[in-house]
Amino acid sequence: MKRTLGPALKILAFRIPVALTLPALAVPALLFAGTMRAADTPVVVTSIKPIHSLVAAIMQGVGEPELIVDGAASPHTYSLKPSNARALQEAKVIFWTGPGLEAFLQKPLQALGSNASIAELDNAPGLVKLPFREGGAFEPHEDGDEHHGASAEGADHDHAADTGHDDDHGQDGDHGHGAFDTHLWLDPMNAKAMAAVITTTLVAADPANALTYQANAKALDDKLTALDKEIAATVAPVKDKPFIVFHDAYQYFEHRYGIRVAGSITVSPETIPGAERVSEIHRKVGELGATCVFAEPQFEPRLVNVVIEGTNARSGVLDPEAATLKAGPDLYFTLMRGIAESMKDCLSNA
């Protein structure tokens, strides 16, 4: 005699297979939803690490920007890779500082970035632009020192006064002779000005995520304010001690914090100084009483050793373009703190 299931058992037998299939159905659904969110995020490309860091901070929770000049590469000597060209073609938004620093990007952007919104951050409203120094500063500044600007406490006045600089760019791939110094990010107030343009550009390109971009931008602005005060306190004990840098990249840092840079080994890293120049700097190290000579990770460190040989100066390392740092939203803060701490460590022990 064939046995049949009772009504309750029939219901249970029906429900068990259905319940067991729910996780299997849910996983693909979740994966599909994640894929859709990723697909909806605009492709954002950035030129150099400091800019990438600011963009990444504002994009947190939405997506991650792509970076062109990665690793230890320098925008001064960079050659575009095929993968970079593909990224530019696919980009909806591209951020770069401008042709004065990233001359290698100028023609590729014209050829490959036609479908993207391109934000040239050296045009940001409120940005401080300091004139390019043709020969590096080597003499003591007894006339009020126009190169070293105001302290952090008085720098807001300087920033307000300096916003009307000419926006002409150098087109020759060095630093734009006769124009402005392109290492704009080495002043947190300039980082704030660039972050404002980054936020506006992202909101226009991706209005669905506008609230996230704006909230992240507010948080970034607050962090930059705190960073500025922190750096001012870090360098205050050593800001009057003269030192020499590998190349003239720190004018914005000097201007913001009243640092006393005595000169640079080379004005532009594309130009390796000759024996006469190195000999002159060696002599100046002794004459000016420079306490430290700073190298950079990307460039020839032996030149620094030659310059300090036979003097009382010590050597240190500064990394203005974040060559040794991992890209990401925290890089800008690590970069700026690293410069301040390196200066403090070398100069306080000299």
N, C-alpha and C positions, 0 to 999 in steps of 0.2 A: 504494500500500500504506500503510495507516494505521500510524503509529508509536505505540508505547505507552511510558509511563514505566516505568523500571526500579523495583524495590522501594525502593531508597534514595531515588530522586527522588520517589516517591509519598509516602513518609514526610515528606520535606522540604516538599513542596507542601501537605501537610495541616497541618504545624506552623506554617508562616509566618503564615497568616491568624490563627490562634489567638493567637500571640504578639503580633501587631500590635494585637489588640483588648484586651489586658490594661490598658494605660494608660487607655483609654476607659472601661473598667469600674471601674478603681480610683478615678478622680477622683470620680465620683458617690458611690461608697461612702464615701470620705473625707469628702466634703461632708455626707453623711447623718450620719456619725458625729459630725462637728462640730456639726451642728444638734441632735442628740440631747443632746450635752453641754450646749449652751447652754440647751436646753429644761429640762434637769434642774436648772439653777442657780436658786435661789429669787430672786424679784424682791425686791430690798432697796432701800428708800427712806430717804433721810436728809434732815434739815431744813436745816442750814447747813454752810458749807464746812469749818470745823474738825472737825466731827463726821464729815462725809463723808470727810475725809482719814484719820481713824483707822479708819473702817470699810473704806475702800478698801485700806489697808495690810494689814488682816487678811484681806481677801478676795482678795488677789493670787494668781493661778493658778487661781481658781475663777470669778470674775465681777467685774463692776463695779457698785457701788451707784448708784442714781439720786439726783439732788440737786434739792431744791425751790428754795431761795433761791440762785440762781446769779448770775453776773456781779457787778455792783457793788451789787446790791440789799441792803437791810438787813432783818433780822428785825423791827426796831423799826417799820418802815413797810410791810411787805410785804403784798400782796394775792394770794391764791391764784389761779392760772391754771387754765383747763380742762385743760391737759396735766398739771398737778400733781394735779388731782382724779382723772384717769384712772390716774395712777401709784399713788395711794393705794388705789384700788379693786383694782388688780392685785397689790398688794404682799403678800408673805408675811411680811416683817419690816419694821418701821418704827422708825427711831431718831430721837429728838428730845431736846432738853435738858429741856423741860417748859414749862408755861404761863406761867411767870414771864418768859421771854424771847420765846417763840413763841406768843403769845396767839392769833394768826391761825390757828393749826393746831388749836386745842382742839376746836371744833365739827366741822370737817371730819374729824378723826380719829374722832370718835364716829359720824359719819354714813357715812364711806367706808372706814374701816379695820377694819371688824368681822371680816374674814377674816384679819387679820394679827396676828402677835405684835408688840406695841408696847412698846418699851423706853424708859422715861423716864429719861434718864441723870443727871438731877439727884438721883436716888434711889440712885445707885451706892454700895455699901458702901465706907467708908473715904474718902469724898469730903469735902474741906474746904469748908465753907460759911461765908462771912464775912457779917456783918450788913450790910444795905443802909445806905449813908450818906445821910441825909436832905438835908443841905445842902451837901455837899462840904466838904472840909477846907481851911481857909484860914489858920488861925492856926499859929504855930510850936509844935511839939510838945515841950514841955519836961518832960513828965511820963512819959517813957519811950516816948511815941509809940505808942499802941495801934493806929494805922492802918497802921504800916509793918512790924510783925511782926518776925520773926527773919531772920537771914542764911540763905543756903542751907545753911551748915554746920549750923545748929541747927534748920532748918525741919522735919526729920523729927519732932522732939519736938512741935513745934506741930501738925503734922498729926495725930499720934496723939491730942493733947488736944482737937482741934476736931471730931472725928468725930461728936459727939453733938448737933449743932445741930438745931433744930426743922426739920421738913421742910415747913412751911406754905408755900404758894405765893401770890404775888400774882396776882389774877385780872383786873386792870384793864388789862393790856397795857403798863404801863410797866416798872418794875423790881421790882414787888412790894414796895411801901412797907411797912416794918416787918418784912419777911421777909429774904431773903438776896440778895446780889449774884449775878446770873445769868451773868456772864462767866467761868464756871468753868474753861474750857479754858486760861486764861492762866497756869496753874500746871501744869508737866509731871507733877507727882505726881497731880493731878486727872485729867490725860489718861490716866495709868496705871490709875486706878480705873475710868474710863469704858471703857477698852479691855478690862478684865476682864469687864465686863457685856456688851460687844459680842461678845466671844468666846463666852461662855456661851450667849448668845441665838442666835448663828449655828450653834453646834454642835447645839443642841436642834432648830432648824428644818431643819438639813441635816446629819444625822449621817454621811452618806456622805463628806463632805469635812472631817470633824472633825480629822483629823491635820494637814491643810493649815492650817486656821484656827489650831490650837494652835501649830504651828511658826511661823507668821507673827506670832502674838501674842507669842511669846517673843522673836523678833527685834525687834519694835516696842518691847517693854519695855526691852530692852538699849539701843536707840537713844535712848529717852526719858531713860534714866539718863545717857547721855553728853551729851545735849543740855542737861540740867539743869546739869551741871558746866561746860559750855562757856559758857552764858549767865551763870552766876555770875562766871566769870572776865572776861567781856566788860564787864559793868556795874560791876564792883568799883571801878575808878578814879573813877567819876562818881556813885556811888550816894548820896552826901551832898549833891549839888547840887540845890536845889529847882527844880521846874518845874511848869507848869500844862498840863492837857490839855483837849481840847475837851469830852469828856463823861466822866463818872466810870466808866470801864470797866476800869481797870487795877489794881484793888485786890488781885487775886490775884497779879499780877506783883510789885507792891510788897511784899506780905506774904512771898512766897517769897524775894525777893532783897534786902530791906532798902532799897528805893528810896524816895526822899523826894519824894513828890508834894505840892505846896503847895496844889493845889485844881483845880477844873474850871470851865470857862465855863458849862456847863449840866450838871445832874445827869442828866437824861434827854434824849436827842436828839429826842424828840417835842416837847419844849418849847423854843422858841426864846427865848433870854433877851431881856428888854427893855433899854431904854437905861440904866436905873438899875443893873441887874445888870452890864452891860458896863462902865459907869463905875466901879463898885465893884471889879471885877476888875482894871481898868487901874490903879487906885490900889494894889491889893494887890500887883501885879507889882513895883512900885517899892518898896513897904514890905518885902516879903519877900525882895527880891533874887533873884527867880526868873530863872534864866538862859535858859530856853527856854519857849516856848508851842507846844504841838503841835496841829496841825489833824488832821482825818481826811478820807479821800478822798470819803466819801459826803455830807459836810455842808458848810455854808457857810464857805468859807475867809476871807471878808472880815472876819468877826468876829475872827479871830485877828489880822489886820493892825491892826484898831482897838485891840485890847487891848495890843499891843506898841508902838504908835505913841508916839514920844517917850521910850521907855525903852531900856535897854541889852540887853533880852532879844532873843534870836534866835527864829526860827520853824522848826519842823520838821513832819514828818508821821508819824503812827502809824496803823496799819491793823489794829485789833484783831479785825475780823471777816473779814479777807482779801478785801476788796472788789476789790483790784487783782491778785489772784493767780489763777492757773489751778488749777482743782480737780484733785485727785489725791492719791495716797498721800504725796507729799513736801510737800504744801502746809503741813501743820502745822509742820514743821521750818523751812520758809522763813518762815512767819508769825512764829514766835517769835524766830528769828535776826534778822529784819527789825526787830522792836520793839527788841531789845537793841542792834543796830547803830545805829539811828536815835537812840536815847537817847545812846549813847556819842559819836556824831559831833557832835550838837548841843551836848551839855553839855560835852564836852572842849574845844570851840572857843569857848565862851561867855566 
